[in-house]
């Protein structure tokens, strides 16, 4: 899942729009192996929304990201 999010982030960075800096910061966060495990849930949900994860999928994506088996 983290690989998919990295791909989306790279795509959004390449658009070079007004949110460029935000996506560069998100990219740095995604590069940390345990980023979502140590992150506040509201912050994590915000990042997932920024990465255009559909609202109905955010909870499942988040749970997958914090699952120690993944």
PDB file of N, CA, C, O and CB in Angstrom:
ATOM      1  N   UNK A   1       0.822  -1.199   0.000  1.00  0.00           N
ATOM      2  CA  UNK A   1       0.000   0.000   0.000  1.00  0.00           C
ATOM      3  C   UNK A   1       0.864   1.260   0.000  1.00  0.00           C
ATOM      4  O   UNK A   1       0.559   2.232  -0.692  1.00  0.00           O
ATOM      5  CB  UNK A   1      -0.934  -0.001   1.207  1.00  0.00           C
ATOM      6  N   UNK A   2       1.934   1.235   0.776  1.00  0.00           N
ATOM      7  CA  UNK A   2       2.788   2.419   0.846  1.00  0.00           C
ATOM      8  C   UNK A   2       3.383   2.724  -0.526  1.00  0.00           C
ATOM      9  O   UNK A   2       3.599   3.888  -0.866  1.00  0.00           O
ATOM     10  CB  UNK A   2       3.911   2.220   1.886  1.00  0.00           C
ATOM     11  N   UNK A   3       3.648   1.675  -1.319  1.00  0.00           N
ATOM     12  CA  UNK A   3       4.176   1.882  -2.667  1.00  0.00           C
ATOM     13  C   UNK A   3       3.166   2.606  -3.557  1.00  0.00           C
ATOM     14  O   UNK A   3       3.529   3.488  -4.335  1.00  0.00           O
ATOM     15  CB  UNK A   3       4.560   0.541  -3.295  1.00  0.00           C
ATOM     16  N   UNK A   4       1.901   2.224  -3.433  1.00  0.00           N
ATOM     17  CA  UNK A   4       0.852   2.900  -4.204  1.00  0.00           C
ATOM     18  C   UNK A   4       0.756   4.371  -3.811  1.00  0.00           C
ATOM     19  O   UNK A   4       0.624   5.246  -4.666  1.00  0.00           O
ATOM     20  CB  UNK A   4      -0.509   2.205  -3.992  1.00  0.00           C
ATOM     21  N   UNK A   5       0.825   4.631  -2.507  1.00  0.00           N
ATOM     22  CA  UNK A   5       0.751   6.017  -2.033  1.00  0.00           C
ATOM     23  C   UNK A   5       1.948   6.820  -2.510  1.00  0.00           C
ATOM     24  O   UNK A   5       1.811   7.997  -2.842  1.00  0.00           O
ATOM     25  CB  UNK A   5       0.670   6.059  -0.504  1.00  0.00           C
ATOM     26  N   UNK A   6       3.115   6.201  -2.549  1.00  0.00           N
ATOM     27  CA  UNK A   6       4.300   6.879  -3.071  1.00  0.00           C
ATOM     28  C   UNK A   6       4.133   7.228  -4.549  1.00  0.00           C
ATOM     29  O   UNK A   6       4.543   8.302  -4.988  1.00  0.00           O
ATOM     30  CB  UNK A   6       5.542   6.004  -2.876  1.00  0.00           C
ATOM     31  N   UNK A   7       3.534   6.323  -5.308  1.00  0.00           N
ATOM     32  CA  UNK A   7       3.290   6.590  -6.730  1.00  0.00           C
ATOM     33  C   UNK A   7       2.341   7.772  -6.910  1.00  0.00           C
ATOM     34  O   UNK A   7       2.581   8.649  -7.740  1.00  0.00           O
ATOM     35  CB  UNK A   7       2.713   5.343  -7.421  1.00  0.00           C
ATOM     36  N   UNK A   8       1.273   7.788  -6.134  1.00  0.00           N
ATOM     37  CA  UNK A   8       0.316   8.895  -6.202  1.00  0.00           C
ATOM     38  C   UNK A   8       1.013  10.199  -5.830  1.00  0.00           C
ATOM     39  O   UNK A   8       0.827  11.224  -6.486  1.00  0.00           O
ATOM     40  CB  UNK A   8      -0.895   8.639  -5.264  1.00  0.00           C
ATOM     41  N   UNK A   9       1.809  10.147  -4.782  1.00  0.00           N
ATOM     42  CA  UNK A   9       2.514  11.349  -4.338  1.00  0.00           C
ATOM     43  C   UNK A   9       3.466  11.850  -5.430  1.00  0.00           C
ATOM     44  O   UNK A   9       3.528  13.050  -5.698  1.00  0.00           O
ATOM     45  CB  UNK A   9       3.296  11.064  -3.034  1.00  0.00           C
ATOM     46  N   UNK A  10       4.201  10.937  -6.054  1.00  0.00           N
ATOM     47  CA  UNK A  10       5.104  11.327  -7.149  1.00  0.00           C
ATOM     48  C   UNK A  10       4.343  11.991  -8.293  1.00  0.00           C
ATOM     49  O   UNK A  10       4.805  12.969  -8.879  1.00  0.00           O
ATOM     50  CB  UNK A  10       5.865  10.103  -7.674  1.00  0.00           C
ATOM     51  N   UNK A  11       3.177  11.445  -8.596  1.00  0.00           N
ATOM     52  CA  UNK A  11       2.349  12.013  -9.665  1.00  0.00           C
ATOM     53  C   UNK A  11       1.904  13.432  -9.296  1.00  0.00           C
ATOM     54  O   UNK A  11       1.942  14.340 -10.126  1.00  0.00           O
ATOM     55  CB  UNK A  11       1.113  11.113  -9.934  1.00  0.00           C
ATOM     56  N   UNK A  12       1.485  13.607  -8.044  1.00  0.00           N
ATOM     57  CA  UNK A  12       1.029  14.919  -7.594  1.00  0.00           C
ATOM     58  C   UNK A  12       2.187  15.922  -7.529  1.00  0.00           C
ATOM     59  O   UNK A  12       1.997  17.108  -7.798  1.00  0.00           O
ATOM     60  CB  UNK A  12       0.357  14.801  -6.221  1.00  0.00           C
ATOM     61  N   UNK A  13       3.360  15.456  -7.179  1.00  0.00           N
ATOM     62  CA  UNK A  13       4.546  16.328  -7.184  1.00  0.00           C
ATOM     63  C   UNK A  13       4.858  16.766  -8.611  1.00  0.00           C
ATOM     64  O   UNK A  13       5.201  17.925  -8.847  1.00  0.00           O
ATOM     65  CB  UNK A  13       5.774  15.601  -6.560  1.00  0.00           C
ATOM     66  N   UNK A  14       4.739  15.849  -9.553  1.00  0.00           N
ATOM     67  CA  UNK A  14       5.079  16.169 -10.943  1.00  0.00           C
ATOM     68  C   UNK A  14       4.145  17.215 -11.554  1.00  0.00           C
ATOM     69  O   UNK A  14       4.493  17.856 -12.545  1.00  0.00           O
ATOM     70  CB  UNK A  14       5.043  14.909 -11.784  1.00  0.00           C
ATOM     71  N   UNK A  15       2.967  17.387 -10.966  1.00  0.00           N
ATOM     72  CA  UNK A  15       2.048  18.411 -11.468  1.00  0.00           C
ATOM     73  C   UNK A  15       2.569  19.816 -11.196  1.00  0.00           C
ATOM     74  O   UNK A  15       2.193  20.776 -11.868  1.00  0.00           O
ATOM     75  CB  UNK A  15       0.671  18.240 -10.836  1.00  0.00           C
ATOM     76  N   UNK A  16       3.446  19.917 -10.192  1.00  0.00           N
ATOM     77  CA  UNK A  16       4.104  21.184  -9.864  1.00  0.00           C
ATOM     78  C   UNK A  16       3.096  22.325  -9.696  1.00  0.00           C
ATOM     79  O   UNK A  16       3.293  23.424 -10.214  1.00  0.00           O
ATOM     80  CB  UNK A  16       5.118  21.543 -10.950  1.00  0.00           C
ATOM     81  N   UNK A  17       2.031  22.048  -8.977  1.00  0.00           N
ATOM     82  CA  UNK A  17       1.015  23.074  -8.747  1.00  0.00           C
ATOM     83  C   UNK A  17       1.245  23.781  -7.412  1.00  0.00           C
ATOM     84  O   UNK A  17       2.327  23.678  -6.834  1.00  0.00           O
ATOM     85  CB  UNK A  17      -0.389  22.453  -8.781  1.00  0.00           C
ATOM     86  N   UNK A  18       0.261  24.479  -6.935  1.00  0.00           N
ATOM     87  CA  UNK A  18       0.415  25.261  -5.706  1.00  0.00           C
ATOM     88  C   UNK A  18       0.618  24.385  -4.462  1.00  0.00           C
ATOM     89  O   UNK A  18       1.085  24.875  -3.434  1.00  0.00           O
ATOM     90  CB  UNK A  18      -0.803  26.145  -5.509  1.00  0.00           C
ATOM     91  N   UNK A  19       0.276  23.110  -4.544  1.00  0.00           N
ATOM     92  CA  UNK A  19       0.457  22.192  -3.427  1.00  0.00           C
ATOM     93  C   UNK A  19       1.770  21.415  -3.493  1.00  0.00           C
ATOM     94  O   UNK A  19       1.964  20.458  -2.745  1.00  0.00           O
ATOM     95  CB  UNK A  19      -0.691  21.228  -3.378  1.00  0.00           C
ATOM     96  N   UNK A  20       2.652  21.816  -4.367  1.00  0.00           N
ATOM     97  CA  UNK A  20       3.924  21.118  -4.576  1.00  0.00           C
ATOM     98  C   UNK A  20       4.661  20.882  -3.261  1.00  0.00           C
ATOM     99  O   UNK A  20       5.069  19.756  -2.976  1.00  0.00           O
ATOM    100  CB  UNK A  20       4.811  21.914  -5.532  1.00  0.00           C
ATOM    101  N   UNK A  21       4.836  21.923  -2.461  1.00  0.00           N
ATOM    102  CA  UNK A  21       5.594  21.814  -1.205  1.00  0.00           C
ATOM    103  C   UNK A  21       4.934  20.815  -0.250  1.00  0.00           C
ATOM    104  O   UNK A  21       5.620  20.050   0.428  1.00  0.00           O
ATOM    105  CB  UNK A  21       5.711  23.196  -0.525  1.00  0.00           C
ATOM    106  N   UNK A  22       3.612  20.828  -0.203  1.00  0.00           N
ATOM    107  CA  UNK A  22       2.888  19.907   0.678  1.00  0.00           C
ATOM    108  C   UNK A  22       3.192  18.462   0.288  1.00  0.00           C
ATOM    109  O   UNK A  22       3.415  17.617   1.155  1.00  0.00           O
ATOM    110  CB  UNK A  22       1.361  20.173   0.615  1.00  0.00           C
ATOM    111  N   UNK A  23       3.202  18.182  -1.003  1.00  0.00           N
ATOM    112  CA  UNK A  23       3.446  16.814  -1.453  1.00  0.00           C
ATOM    113  C   UNK A  23       4.901  16.402  -1.281  1.00  0.00           C
ATOM    114  O   UNK A  23       5.187  15.219  -1.097  1.00  0.00           O
ATOM    115  CB  UNK A  23       3.044  16.667  -2.903  1.00  0.00           C
ATOM    116  N   UNK A  24       5.819  17.350  -1.336  1.00  0.00           N
ATOM    117  CA  UNK A  24       7.218  17.038  -1.049  1.00  0.00           C
ATOM    118  C   UNK A  24       7.357  16.617   0.417  1.00  0.00           C
ATOM    119  O   UNK A  24       8.076  15.667   0.724  1.00  0.00           O
ATOM    120  CB  UNK A  24       8.135  18.260  -1.360  1.00  0.00           C
ATOM    121  N   UNK A  25       6.683  17.309   1.304  1.00  0.00           N
ATOM    122  CA  UNK A  25       6.707  16.946   2.727  1.00  0.00           C
ATOM    123  C   UNK A  25       6.060  15.572   2.930  1.00  0.00           C
ATOM    124  O   UNK A  25       6.584  14.743   3.674  1.00  0.00           O
ATOM    125  CB  UNK A  25       5.974  18.022   3.582  1.00  0.00           C
ATOM    126  N   UNK A  26       4.936  15.334   2.276  1.00  0.00           N
ATOM    127  CA  UNK A  26       4.264  14.039   2.389  1.00  0.00           C
ATOM    128  C   UNK A  26       5.187  12.928   1.881  1.00  0.00           C
ATOM    129  O   UNK A  26       5.240  11.849   2.472  1.00  0.00           O
ATOM    130  CB  UNK A  26       2.928  14.042   1.597  1.00  0.00           C
ATOM    131  N   UNK A  27       5.898  13.181   0.810  1.00  0.00           N
ATOM    132  CA  UNK A  27       6.831  12.194   0.260  1.00  0.00           C
ATOM    133  C   UNK A  27       7.896  11.828   1.294  1.00  0.00           C
ATOM    134  O   UNK A  27       8.234  10.654   1.446  1.00  0.00           O
ATOM    135  CB  UNK A  27       7.497  12.733  -1.025  1.00  0.00           C
ATOM    136  N   UNK A  28       8.418  12.812   1.995  1.00  0.00           N
ATOM    137  CA  UNK A  28       9.415  12.546   3.035  1.00  0.00           C
ATOM    138  C   UNK A  28       8.813  11.692   4.145  1.00  0.00           C
ATOM    139  O   UNK A  28       9.474  10.799   4.675  1.00  0.00           O
ATOM    140  CB  UNK A  28       9.962  13.867   3.615  1.00  0.00           C
ATOM    141  N   UNK A  29       7.572  11.964   4.492  1.00  0.00           N
ATOM    142  CA  UNK A  29       6.891  11.184   5.526  1.00  0.00           C
ATOM    143  C   UNK A  29       6.705   9.741   5.066  1.00  0.00           C
ATOM    144  O   UNK A  29       6.932   8.806   5.835  1.00  0.00           O
ATOM    145  CB  UNK A  29       5.525  11.816   5.874  1.00  0.00           C
ATOM    146  N   UNK A  30       6.293   9.563   3.812  1.00  0.00           N
ATOM    147  CA  UNK A  30       6.054   8.226   3.284  1.00  0.00           C
ATOM    148  C   UNK A  30       7.324   7.392   3.213  1.00  0.00           C
ATOM    149  O   UNK A  30       7.259   6.162   3.222  1.00  0.00           O
ATOM    150  CB  UNK A  30       5.433   8.319   1.916  1.00  0.00           C
ATOM    151  N   UNK A  31       8.465   8.038   3.143  1.00  0.00           N
ATOM    152  CA  UNK A  31       9.733   7.314   3.050  1.00  0.00           C
ATOM    153  C   UNK A  31      10.178   6.720   4.384  1.00  0.00           C
ATOM    154  O   UNK A  31      11.143   5.957   4.425  1.00  0.00           O
ATOM    155  CB  UNK A  31      10.807   8.233   2.526  1.00  0.00           C
ATOM    156  N   UNK A  32       9.499   7.053   5.457  1.00  0.00           N
ATOM    157  CA  UNK A  32       9.810   6.478   6.761  1.00  0.00           C
ATOM    158  C   UNK A  32       9.004   5.192   6.927  1.00  0.00           C
ATOM    159  O   UNK A  32       7.785   5.189   6.756  1.00  0.00           O
ATOM    160  CB  UNK A  32       9.500   7.489   7.914  1.00  0.00           C
ATOM    161  N   UNK A  33       9.686   4.113   7.257  1.00  0.00           N
ATOM    162  CA  UNK A  33       9.050   2.795   7.311  1.00  0.00           C
ATOM    163  C   UNK A  33       7.862   2.737   8.267  1.00  0.00           C
ATOM    164  O   UNK A  33       6.852   2.108   7.953  1.00  0.00           O
ATOM    165  CB  UNK A  33      10.064   1.762   7.716  1.00  0.00           C
ATOM    166  N   UNK A  34       7.963   3.370   9.405  1.00  0.00           N
ATOM    167  CA  UNK A  34       6.904   3.283  10.411  1.00  0.00           C
ATOM    168  C   UNK A  34       6.127   4.588  10.550  1.00  0.00           C
ATOM    169  O   UNK A  34       5.601   4.891  11.621  1.00  0.00           O
ATOM    170  CB  UNK A  34       7.494   2.897  11.753  1.00  0.00           C
ATOM    171  N   UNK A  35       6.058   5.342   9.491  1.00  0.00           N
ATOM    172  CA  UNK A  35       5.465   6.677   9.549  1.00  0.00           C
ATOM    173  C   UNK A  35       4.040   6.668  10.097  1.00  0.00           C
ATOM    174  O   UNK A  35       3.713   7.471  10.972  1.00  0.00           O
ATOM    175  CB  UNK A  35       5.471   7.298   8.173  1.00  0.00           C
ATOM    176  N   UNK A  36       3.206   5.793   9.608  1.00  0.00           N
ATOM    177  CA  UNK A  36       1.801   5.809  10.010  1.00  0.00           C
ATOM    178  C   UNK A  36       1.585   5.190  11.383  1.00  0.00           C
ATOM    179  O   UNK A  36       0.610   5.513  12.062  1.00  0.00           O
ATOM    180  CB  UNK A  36       0.961   5.079   8.987  1.00  0.00           C
ATOM    181  N   UNK A  37       2.478   4.310  11.795  1.00  0.00           N
ATOM    182  CA  UNK A  37       2.349   3.677  13.102  1.00  0.00           C
ATOM    183  C   UNK A  37       2.531   4.709  14.217  1.00  0.00           C
ATOM    184  O   UNK A  37       1.842   4.655  15.236  1.00  0.00           O
ATOM    185  CB  UNK A  37       3.375   2.537  13.253  1.00  0.00           C
ATOM    186  N   UNK A  38       3.445   5.635  14.023  1.00  0.00           N
ATOM    187  CA  UNK A  38       3.750   6.633  15.048  1.00  0.00           C
ATOM    188  C   UNK A  38       2.995   7.951  14.862  1.00  0.00           C
ATOM    189  O   UNK A  38       3.260   8.928  15.562  1.00  0.00           O
ATOM    190  CB  UNK A  38       5.227   6.905  15.059  1.00  0.00           C
ATOM    191  N   UNK A  39       2.078   7.970  13.937  1.00  0.00           N
ATOM    192  CA  UNK A  39       1.392   9.207  13.568  1.00  0.00           C
ATOM    193  C   UNK A  39       0.003   9.288  14.211  1.00  0.00           C
ATOM    194  O   UNK A  39      -0.677   8.273  14.368  1.00  0.00           O
ATOM    195  CB  UNK A  39       1.272   9.311  12.041  1.00  0.00           C
ATOM    196  N   UNK A  40      -0.401  10.480  14.573  1.00  0.00           N
ATOM    197  CA  UNK A  40      -1.743  10.738  15.063  1.00  0.00           C
ATOM    198  C   UNK A  40      -2.746  10.376  13.963  1.00  0.00           C
ATOM    199  O   UNK A  40      -2.516  10.684  12.793  1.00  0.00           O
ATOM    200  CB  UNK A  40      -1.901  12.228  15.503  1.00  0.00           C
ATOM    201  N   UNK A  41      -3.842   9.732  14.325  1.00  0.00           N
ATOM    202  CA  UNK A  41      -4.811   9.245  13.346  1.00  0.00           C
ATOM    203  C   UNK A  41      -5.398  10.368  12.486  1.00  0.00           C
ATOM    204  O   UNK A  41      -5.602  10.178  11.287  1.00  0.00           O
ATOM    205  CB  UNK A  41      -5.929   8.512  14.055  1.00  0.00           C
ATOM    206  N   UNK A  42      -5.669  11.518  13.074  1.00  0.00           N
ATOM    207  CA  UNK A  42      -6.228  12.632  12.300  1.00  0.00           C
ATOM    208  C   UNK A  42      -5.239  13.119  11.247  1.00  0.00           C
ATOM    209  O   UNK A  42      -5.617  13.449  10.122  1.00  0.00           O
ATOM    210  CB  UNK A  42      -6.616  13.790  13.231  1.00  0.00           C
ATOM    211  N   UNK A  43      -3.979  13.157  11.629  1.00  0.00           N
ATOM    212  CA  UNK A  43      -2.921  13.572  10.695  1.00  0.00           C
ATOM    213  C   UNK A  43      -2.804  12.553   9.562  1.00  0.00           C
ATOM    214  O   UNK A  43      -2.667  12.922   8.395  1.00  0.00           O
ATOM    215  CB  UNK A  43      -1.555  13.724  11.433  1.00  0.00           C
ATOM    216  N   UNK A  44      -2.858  11.277   9.915  1.00  0.00           N
ATOM    217  CA  UNK A  44      -2.775  10.211   8.908  1.00  0.00           C
ATOM    218  C   UNK A  44      -3.951  10.298   7.932  1.00  0.00           C
ATOM    219  O   UNK A  44      -3.762  10.191   6.721  1.00  0.00           O
ATOM    220  CB  UNK A  44      -2.749   8.821   9.590  1.00  0.00           C
ATOM    221  N   UNK A  45      -5.141  10.489   8.450  1.00  0.00           N
ATOM    222  CA  UNK A  45      -6.321  10.614   7.590  1.00  0.00           C
ATOM    223  C   UNK A  45      -6.185  11.824   6.661  1.00  0.00           C
ATOM    224  O   UNK A  45      -6.571  11.763   5.493  1.00  0.00           O
ATOM    225  CB  UNK A  45      -7.602  10.739   8.447  1.00  0.00           C
ATOM    226  N   UNK A  46      -5.647  12.898   7.175  1.00  0.00           N
ATOM    227  CA  UNK A  46      -5.447  14.098   6.364  1.00  0.00           C
ATOM    228  C   UNK A  46      -4.493  13.821   5.204  1.00  0.00           C
ATOM    229  O   UNK A  46      -4.735  14.250   4.076  1.00  0.00           O
ATOM    230  CB  UNK A  46      -4.906  15.244   7.231  1.00  0.00           C
ATOM    231  N   UNK A  47      -3.424  13.113   5.486  1.00  0.00           N
ATOM    232  CA  UNK A  47      -2.468  12.758   4.429  1.00  0.00           C
ATOM    233  C   UNK A  47      -3.144  11.873   3.386  1.00  0.00           C
ATOM    234  O   UNK A  47      -2.965  12.077   2.185  1.00  0.00           O
ATOM    235  CB  UNK A  47      -1.229  12.038   5.026  1.00  0.00           C
ATOM    236  N   UNK A  48      -3.908  10.906   3.836  1.00  0.00           N
ATOM    237  CA  UNK A  48      -4.596  10.018   2.892  1.00  0.00           C
ATOM    238  C   UNK A  48      -5.590  10.791   2.032  1.00  0.00           C
ATOM    239  O   UNK A  48      -5.740  10.502   0.845  1.00  0.00           O
ATOM    240  CB  UNK A  48      -5.320   8.893   3.645  1.00  0.00           C
ATOM    241  N   UNK A  49      -6.266  11.768   2.623  1.00  0.00           N
ATOM    242  CA  UNK A  49      -7.170  12.614   1.826  1.00  0.00           C
ATOM    243  C   UNK A  49      -6.381  13.435   0.805  1.00  0.00           C
ATOM    244  O   UNK A  49      -6.793  13.568  -0.348  1.00  0.00           O
ATOM    245  CB  UNK A  49      -7.990  13.555   2.747  1.00  0.00           C
ATOM    246  N   UNK A  50      -5.254  13.979   1.236  1.00  0.00           N
ATOM    247  CA  UNK A  50      -4.407  14.749   0.312  1.00  0.00           C
ATOM    248  C   UNK A  50      -3.940  13.887  -0.854  1.00  0.00           C
ATOM    249  O   UNK A  50      -3.774  14.378  -1.971  1.00  0.00           O
ATOM    250  CB  UNK A  50      -3.192  15.327   1.053  1.00  0.00           C
ATOM    251  N   UNK A  51      -3.729  12.598  -0.589  1.00  0.00           N
ATOM    252  CA  UNK A  51      -3.287  11.677  -1.629  1.00  0.00           C
ATOM    253  C   UNK A  51      -4.467  11.089  -2.412  1.00  0.00           C
ATOM    254  O   UNK A  51      -4.320  10.111  -3.145  1.00  0.00           O
ATOM    255  CB  UNK A  51      -2.462  10.554  -1.012  1.00  0.00           C
ATOM    256  N   UNK A  52      -5.618  11.698  -2.241  1.00  0.00           N
ATOM    257  CA  UNK A  52      -6.822  11.390  -3.011  1.00  0.00           C
ATOM    258  C   UNK A  52      -7.351   9.975  -2.800  1.00  0.00           C
ATOM    259  O   UNK A  52      -7.935   9.382  -3.708  1.00  0.00           O
ATOM    260  CB  UNK A  52      -6.546  11.596  -4.462  1.00  0.00           C
ATOM    261  N   UNK A  53      -7.144   9.437  -1.599  1.00  0.00           N
ATOM    262  CA  UNK A  53      -7.765   8.160  -1.256  1.00  0.00           C
ATOM    263  C   UNK A  53      -9.251   8.447  -1.056  1.00  0.00           C
ATOM    264  O   UNK A  53      -9.603   9.362  -0.312  1.00  0.00           O
ATOM    265  CB  UNK A  53      -7.107   7.504   0.041  1.00  0.00           C
ATOM    266  N   UNK A  54     -10.125   7.684  -1.703  1.00  0.00           N
ATOM    267  CA  UNK A  54     -11.563   7.922  -1.539  1.00  0.00           C
ATOM    268  C   UNK A  54     -11.971   7.830  -0.064  1.00  0.00           C
ATOM    269  O   UNK A  54     -11.482   6.976   0.675  1.00  0.00           O
ATOM    270  CB  UNK A  54     -12.372   6.910  -2.377  1.00  0.00           C
ATOM    271  N   UNK A  55     -12.847   8.698   0.337  1.00  0.00           N
ATOM    272  CA  UNK A  55     -13.271   8.794   1.733  1.00  0.00           C
ATOM    273  C   UNK A  55     -13.734   7.447   2.287  1.00  0.00           C
ATOM    274  O   UNK A  55     -13.445   7.118   3.438  1.00  0.00           O
ATOM    275  CB  UNK A  55     -14.388   9.817   1.866  1.00  0.00           C
ATOM    276  N   UNK A  56     -14.446   6.675   1.481  1.00  0.00           N
ATOM    277  CA  UNK A  56     -14.956   5.392   1.960  1.00  0.00           C
ATOM    278  C   UNK A  56     -13.853   4.340   2.144  1.00  0.00           C
ATOM    279  O   UNK A  56     -14.085   3.305   2.768  1.00  0.00           O
ATOM    280  CB  UNK A  56     -15.999   4.870   0.994  1.00  0.00           C
ATOM    281  N   UNK A  57     -12.662   4.600   1.606  1.00  0.00           N
ATOM    282  CA  UNK A  57     -11.544   3.661   1.713  1.00  0.00           C
ATOM    283  C   UNK A  57     -10.499   4.067   2.751  1.00  0.00           C
ATOM    284  O   UNK A  57      -9.610   3.281   3.078  1.00  0.00           O
ATOM    285  CB  UNK A  57     -10.882   3.520   0.376  1.00  0.00           C
ATOM    286  N   UNK A  58     -10.601   5.275   3.263  1.00  0.00           N
ATOM    287  CA  UNK A  58      -9.550   5.797   4.145  1.00  0.00           C
ATOM    288  C   UNK A  58      -9.336   4.913   5.369  1.00  0.00           C
ATOM    289  O   UNK A  58      -8.193   4.613   5.716  1.00  0.00           O
ATOM    290  CB  UNK A  58      -9.897   7.211   4.592  1.00  0.00           C
ATOM    291  N   UNK A  59     -10.397   4.498   6.018  1.00  0.00           N
ATOM    292  CA  UNK A  59     -10.242   3.689   7.235  1.00  0.00           C
ATOM    293  C   UNK A  59      -9.507   2.387   6.933  1.00  0.00           C
ATOM    294  O   UNK A  59      -8.583   2.014   7.656  1.00  0.00           O
ATOM    295  CB  UNK A  59     -11.617   3.385   7.861  1.00  0.00           C
ATOM    296  N   UNK A  60      -9.910   1.693   5.871  1.00  0.00           N
ATOM    297  CA  UNK A  60      -9.269   0.424   5.520  1.00  0.00           C
ATOM    298  C   UNK A  60      -7.812   0.614   5.113  1.00  0.00           C
ATOM    299  O   UNK A  60      -6.958  -0.194   5.475  1.00  0.00           O
ATOM    300  CB  UNK A  60     -10.032  -0.253   4.393  1.00  0.00           C
ATOM    301  N   UNK A  61      -7.526   1.662   4.372  1.00  0.00           N
ATOM    302  CA  UNK A  61      -6.146   1.945   3.972  1.00  0.00           C
ATOM    303  C   UNK A  61      -5.307   2.238   5.211  1.00  0.00           C
ATOM    304  O   UNK A  61      -4.187   1.745   5.338  1.00  0.00           O
ATOM    305  CB  UNK A  61      -6.089   3.140   2.977  1.00  0.00           C
ATOM    306  N   UNK A  62      -5.845   3.033   6.112  1.00  0.00           N
ATOM    307  CA  UNK A  62      -5.127   3.362   7.340  1.00  0.00           C
ATOM    308  C   UNK A  62      -4.841   2.096   8.150  1.00  0.00           C
ATOM    309  O   UNK A  62      -3.720   1.899   8.620  1.00  0.00           O
ATOM    310  CB  UNK A  62      -5.935   4.366   8.184  1.00  0.00           C
ATOM    311  N   UNK A  63      -5.842   1.248   8.312  1.00  0.00           N
ATOM    312  CA  UNK A  63      -5.657   0.014   9.067  1.00  0.00           C
ATOM    313  C   UNK A  63      -4.601  -0.879   8.428  1.00  0.00           C
ATOM    314  O   UNK A  63      -3.826  -1.530   9.128  1.00  0.00           O
ATOM    315  CB  UNK A  63      -6.975  -0.737   9.179  1.00  0.00           C
ATOM    316  N   UNK A  64      -4.572  -0.910   7.113  1.00  0.00           N
ATOM    317  CA  UNK A  64      -3.559  -1.693   6.416  1.00  0.00           C
ATOM    318  C   UNK A  64      -2.163  -1.102   6.661  1.00  0.00           C
ATOM    319  O   UNK A  64      -1.195  -1.841   6.836  1.00  0.00           O
ATOM    320  CB  UNK A  64      -3.866  -1.745   4.902  1.00  0.00           C
ATOM    321  N   UNK A  65      -2.070   0.212   6.672  1.00  0.00           N
ATOM    322  CA  UNK A  65      -0.774   0.864   6.873  1.00  0.00           C
ATOM    323  C   UNK A  65      -0.220   0.658   8.281  1.00  0.00           C
ATOM    324  O   UNK A  65       0.997   0.631   8.466  1.00  0.00           O
ATOM    325  CB  UNK A  65      -0.896   2.343   6.592  1.00  0.00           C
ATOM    326  N   UNK A  66      -1.086   0.516   9.262  1.00  0.00           N
ATOM    327  CA  UNK A  66      -0.595   0.343  10.645  1.00  0.00           C
ATOM    328  C   UNK A  66      -0.527  -1.125  11.052  1.00  0.00           C
ATOM    329  O   UNK A  66      -0.092  -1.441  12.159  1.00  0.00           O
ATOM    330  CB  UNK A  66      -1.496   1.101  11.624  1.00  0.00           C
ATOM    331  N   UNK A  67      -0.947  -2.012  10.179  1.00  0.00           N
ATOM    332  CA  UNK A  67      -0.887  -3.445  10.473  1.00  0.00           C
ATOM    333  C   UNK A  67       0.578  -3.894  10.512  1.00  0.00           C
ATOM    334  O   UNK A  67       1.289  -3.741   9.519  1.00  0.00           O
ATOM    335  CB  UNK A  67      -1.688  -4.266   9.410  1.00  0.00           C
ATOM    336  N   UNK A  68       1.037  -4.439  11.632  1.00  0.00           N
ATOM    337  CA  UNK A  68       2.440  -4.845  11.749  1.00  0.00           C
ATOM    338  C   UNK A  68       2.817  -5.994  10.805  1.00  0.00           C
ATOM    339  O   UNK A  68       4.003  -6.238  10.581  1.00  0.00           O
ATOM    340  CB  UNK A  68       2.732  -5.251  13.175  1.00  0.00           C
ATOM    341  N   UNK A  69       1.846  -6.689  10.261  1.00  0.00           N
ATOM    342  CA  UNK A  69       2.128  -7.790   9.323  1.00  0.00           C
ATOM    343  C   UNK A  69       2.456  -7.290   7.919  1.00  0.00           C
ATOM    344  O   UNK A  69       2.959  -8.050   7.093  1.00  0.00           O
ATOM    345  CB  UNK A  69       0.937  -8.738   9.257  1.00  0.00           C
ATOM    346  N   UNK A  70       2.175  -6.019   7.645  1.00  0.00           N
ATOM    347  CA  UNK A  70       2.425  -5.475   6.290  1.00  0.00           C
ATOM    348  C   UNK A  70       3.765  -4.823   6.197  1.00  0.00           C
ATOM    349  O   UNK A  70       4.133  -4.316   5.138  1.00  0.00           O
ATOM    350  CB  UNK A  70       1.358  -4.473   5.900  1.00  0.00           C
TER     351      UNK A  70
END
